[in-house]
């Protein structure tokens, strides 16, 4: 408590306010700061959107928000309310790599971002351009990252549509060329592959996100 000198004025009188500000200015500022911070934190938590499925596009292409919002909307039609909050929210994120690998440091940072997000429960559906798809499937543990196509596809695509890992020849990705859904939303389908990321979590949120990813992948492949 601040040390007080002289006679203390009666509270809330004209003389009291200068007195209060002189002795308690720092206390008032600190209380105000922490109160505002607390209010902002609570407001952010209350208004933050919780996504039932996060979709990642990783490649050298770039799509504007009109296209990614349209893709999120179409996927939401087949997605599950993973967190049981009465709403289905899908977010499409882009991880953009430089063409030709000319910006190696940035590309490495983007790759780290990609790998970290794979550990998040709701990141189960991935779209790649062919260069990034082949990079991912050349990894030693690609079989631990993705679900084989035969395990999620309602109808197995032809061999010409499948992209396999480098070691065992297991198909993990499907070429979306001629996808009716991508054509509908204006997304260039000439160089996009879809993959469903595995989940080892038995939590309801993770399992529902995985189911949504499977449903979305089938929709993108079949166009229905």
C-alpha positions in Angstrom: 0.0 0.0 0.0 1.3 3.5 -0.8 2.6 5.6 2.0 0.2 8.6 2.6 1.2 12.1 3.8 -1.2 14.8 5.1 -4.9 14.7 5.6 -6.8 12.2 3.6 -9.7 13.9 1.8 -13.2 12.5 2.0 -13.8 9.8 -0.6 -15.2 10.9 -4.0 -15.0 14.6 -3.2 -13.4 17.1 -5.6 -10.2 17.0 -3.5 -10.2 13.2 -3.3 -9.6 12.5 -7.0 -6.2 14.3 -7.3 -5.2 12.7 -4.0 -6.2 9.2 -5.2 -4.4 9.6 -8.5 -1.2 10.8 -6.8 -1.0 7.8 -4.5 -2.7 5.0 -6.4 -1.9 5.8 -10.1 0.3 2.8 -10.6 -2.1 0.4 -8.8 -5.0 1.7 -10.9 -3.1 1.2 -14.2 -2.0 -2.3 -13.3 -5.5 -3.3 -12.2 -6.9 -1.9 -15.4 -4.3 -3.7 -17.5 -4.9 -7.1 -16.0 -8.7 -6.6 -16.0 -8.7 -5.7 -19.7 -6.4 -8.7 -20.4 -8.7 -11.0 -18.6 -11.8 -9.7 -20.4 -10.0 -10.1 -23.8 -8.9 -13.6 -22.9 -12.4 -14.7 -21.9 -13.9 -13.1 -25.0 -11.5 -14.8 -27.3 -12.2 -18.2 -25.7 -15.9 -17.6 -26.0 -15.8 -16.5 -29.7 -13.0 -18.8 -31.0 -14.2 -21.1 -33.7 -13.5 -24.8 -33.0 -13.0 -26.7 -36.2 -14.4 -30.2 -36.7 -12.0 -30.8 -39.5 -8.9 -29.0 -40.7 -8.0 -29.5 -44.4 -4.5 -28.7 -45.6 -3.4 -27.9 -49.1 0.4 -28.2 -49.4 2.0 -27.3 -52.7 3.4 -24.6 -54.9 -0.1 -23.4 -55.9 -2.1 -20.7 -54.2 -5.9 -20.4 -54.0 -7.8 -17.3 -52.9 -10.3 -17.3 -50.0 -13.3 -17.6 -52.3 -12.0 -21.0 -53.5 -10.9 -22.3 -50.1 -14.2 -21.1 -48.5 -16.1 -22.9 -51.2 -14.1 -26.1 -50.6 -14.7 -25.8 -46.8 -18.4 -25.4 -47.4 -18.6 -28.5 -49.7 -16.7 -30.6 -47.2 -18.8 -29.4 -44.3 -21.8 -31.0 -46.1 -20.4 -34.5 -45.5 -18.4 -33.8 -42.3 -19.3 -34.8 -38.7 -19.9 -32.5 -35.8 -16.7 -33.7 -34.1 -17.1 -31.8 -30.9 -20.9 -32.1 -30.6 -21.4 -28.3 -30.3 -24.3 -28.3 -32.9 -22.2 -26.7 -35.6 -19.9 -28.2 -38.3 -16.9 -26.0 -39.0 -14.3 -26.8 -41.6 -11.1 -24.8 -42.2 -9.0 -25.1 -45.3 -5.4 -24.0 -44.7 -2.6 -23.5 -47.3 1.0 -24.4 -46.9 2.7 -22.9 -49.9 6.1 -24.1 -51.1 8.3 -22.2 -53.5 8.4 -23.5 -57.1 11.6 -25.2 -57.9 12.8 -25.2 -54.3 14.5 -21.8 -54.7 13.6 -20.6 -51.2 14.9 -23.6 -49.2 14.8 -22.0 -45.7 11.1 -21.0 -46.2 10.3 -24.4 -47.6 11.9 -26.1 -44.6 9.8 -23.9 -42.2 6.7 -24.8 -44.1 7.6 -28.5 -44.0 8.0 -28.3 -40.2 4.6 -26.6 -39.9 3.1 -29.3 -42.0 4.6 -32.1 -39.8 3.6 -30.4 -36.6 0.0 -30.1 -37.7 -0.2 -33.8 -38.5 -0.1 -34.4 -34.7 -3.2 -32.2 -34.2 -6.4 -34.3 -33.8 -8.5 -32.5 -36.4 -5.9 -32.3 -39.2 -6.8 -35.5 -41.1 -7.3 -34.5 -44.7 -4.4 -33.4 -47.0 -4.3 -32.1 -50.5 -0.9 -32.0 -52.3 0.5 -31.0 -55.6 2.4 -33.9 -57.2 5.9 -32.6 -56.2 4.9 -32.4 -52.5 3.0 -35.7 -52.7 6.0 -37.5 -54.0 8.2 -35.9 -51.4 5.9 -37.1 -48.6 5.6 -40.6 -50.0 9.4 -40.9 -50.3 9.8 -40.7 -46.5 10.7 -43.8 -44.7 7.6 -43.7 -42.4 5.0 -42.6 -44.9 3.0 -45.7 -44.1 2.6 -44.5 -40.5 1.3 -41.1 -41.7 -1.4 -42.0 -44.2 -4.2 -44.5 -44.5 -3.9 -46.8 -47.5 -6.5 -45.8 -50.2 -8.0 -49.3 -50.1 -9.0 -48.8 -46.5 -11.0 -45.6 -47.0 -12.1 -45.6 -50.7 -15.7 -46.6 -51.2 -14.8 -47.5 -54.8 -11.2 -48.2 -55.5 -9.9 -45.8 -58.2 -8.0 -47.1 -61.2 -4.3 -47.7 -61.0 -3.6 -44.6 -63.1 -5.2 -42.5 -60.4 -3.1 -43.9 -57.5 0.1 -42.6 -56.1 2.2 -45.1 -54.1 4.9 -44.9 -51.5 8.5 -45.4 -52.8 9.3 -48.5 -50.8 6.4 -50.9 -50.7 4.3 -49.6 -53.6 1.2 -49.1 -51.3 -1.2 -46.5 -52.7 -1.8 -43.7 -50.2 -3.0 -40.9 -52.4 -5.5 -40.4 -55.3 -5.2 -38.0 -58.2 -8.1 -35.6 -58.2 -7.8 -34.7 -61.9 -11.4 -34.3 -63.3 -12.9 -34.1 -59.8 -16.4 -32.6 -60.3 -16.2 -31.0 -56.8 -13.0 -29.1 -57.5 -14.3 -28.1 -60.9 -17.5 -26.8 -59.2 -15.6 -24.5 -56.8 -13.0 -23.3 -59.4 -10.0 -25.1 -57.9 -7.4 -26.3 -60.5 -7.6 -30.1 -60.4 -4.7 -30.8 -62.8 -2.1 -31.3 -60.0 -3.9 -32.2 -56.8 -3.7 -35.4 -54.8 -5.8 -36.3 -51.8 -4.6 -38.3 -48.7 -6.3 -39.2 -45.4 -4.0 -38.9 -42.4 -4.1 -41.7 -39.9 -4.9 -41.2 -36.3 -3.8 -43.3 -33.3 -6.0 -41.4 -30.9 -9.1 -43.0 -29.6 -10.6 -39.7 -28.5 -14.0 -38.9 -29.9 -12.8 -35.7 -31.5 -10.0 -37.4 -33.4 -12.1 -40.3 -34.5 -14.9 -38.0 -35.8 -12.4 -35.8 -37.6 -11.0 -38.9 -39.2 -14.5 -40.0 -40.3 -15.0 -36.6 -41.8 -11.8 -36.8 -43.7 -12.7 -40.2 -45.1 -16.2 -38.9 -46.2 -14.6 -35.8 -47.7 -11.9 -37.8 -49.6 -14.6 -40.0 -51.1 -16.7 -37.0 -52.1 -13.7 -35.4 -53.8 -12.8 -38.5 -55.7 -16.3 -39.5 -56.7 -17.7 -35.9 -57.2 -20.8 -36.8 -55.2 
